[in-house]
Amino acid sequence: RYKEGAGAFDLLQKFKHIETRESINKQMMDKFSDILGRYKEEVQLVKSKFEENQEDPPTFKNQPPVAGAIAWSKALFYRIKKSIIRFQSYTDMMAGEEGQLVTKYYVAVGRMVREFENGLFETWKSKVE
């Protein structure tokens, strides 16, 4: 079993072009639903880590606190962004109800992260001016 949804997605994409019986193709296509479920779990994990550390983000030693917090939030968001970009290349999977729900959840988490980054930056900018 793959740890990340993107890895399992890549594996299924490799088998997609092989001509097999219809029943085998159907089983492989059913796995895309499992992959979306795993991806949703990844997004939930990123959301919980973000909410857990939002007040005191982990930063590297000697890193400015605001820049470190923004870098941390961007790194978290990139973890889910790289996967959904791959998924969007397979429009059949994302056009379904589950694909739409996962996309909405991804967008909601992305907005949370963006608002956090913008808030930090605006606060820092007002202190510097």
N, C-alpha and C positions, 0 to 999 in steps of 0.2 A: 504494500500500500504506500502510495506517495504521501509525503508530508505536506507538500504544497499542491494546491489545485493546479497551478501553472505547469508543474512537472507532469502531472497526470494528463493534462490537456495536450501537452506536446506529444506525449506517447500515443494518445488516441489519434492525433492529427497525422502521425506517421503511418498508422494503419488504415486511415480513411481512404487512401488511394489504392489500396490492394483490393482486387476483385475477389469477393467471397460470396457465400450464399446469403440470401436475404435475411435469414434468421440471425446469422452472425452479425451482419451490419446493424440490424435492429438492436441487438444486445449492446453493441458498441455505442450506438447513439443514445441508448438509455443511460450509459455511464456519464454522459455530459451532465445529466441532472445531478448525479452524485458529485461531480466536479464542482458544479455551482454551489452545492451545499457545503462542500469543503471550503470553497472560497468565501462563502458567507461567514463561516466560522473564523477564517483568517481576518476578515474585516472586523468582526466582533472582538477578536483578540486585540487588534490594533486600537480599536475604540476604547476598550477597557484599560489598556496600557496608557493611552493618552489621558483619559480621565483620572487615572490613578496618579500620574506624575505631572499633571498639568500645573499644579501649584509650585512644585519644586522639580523642574525637569533635570534629568541627569546630563551633566556636561563634562567635557574633558578638563583635565587639570590646566590651569592658567588660561582657560578660554573665557572671553567676556560673557557674562551671564545672559544678556539678551541675545547675542549672536549664537551662543550655545543652545539656548532654548529654541530658537528658530531653526537651527540646524537639526536638532533632535526631532522637532515636529515634522520637518521636511523628510527626514529619513523614515519616520514612521509612515508617512503618507506614500512615499515611494514604494514601500513594501506592498501596498495594495494596488497602487497605480500600474506597476509593471505587469501585473497579472491581468487586469481588466483590459488593458490595451491589446493583449493577445486574444482575449476572449471576444473582443469586438470584431475581430477579423472573421469570426464564424457567426454570421448574422442569424442563421437559423436557431442557434442555441440562445442567443441573446434576445430574440424576438418573442420568445415564449413568456408566459406569465412569471415563471421563476427567474428568468433572465432580467425581466423588467424590475422585479422586486430587489434583486441583488444590485442592479444598477442604481436604483433609488437609494438603497442603503449606503452604497459606496459614495454617492454624491453627498448624502447627509453628513457622513464622516468627513469628507473632504471640506465641506463648508465649515464644520467645527474647527478643523485644523487651520483653515485659512483665516477665520475670524480670530483665532488665538494669535497667529503670526501677525496679523494686521494690528491687533490690540497692543501687542508687545512693541511693535515698531512705532506706533503712534505715541505710546507712553514714553518710550525712549527719546523720540524726536522732540517731544514737548519739554523734556528735562534738559536736553542738550541746547535747545534754543534759548 
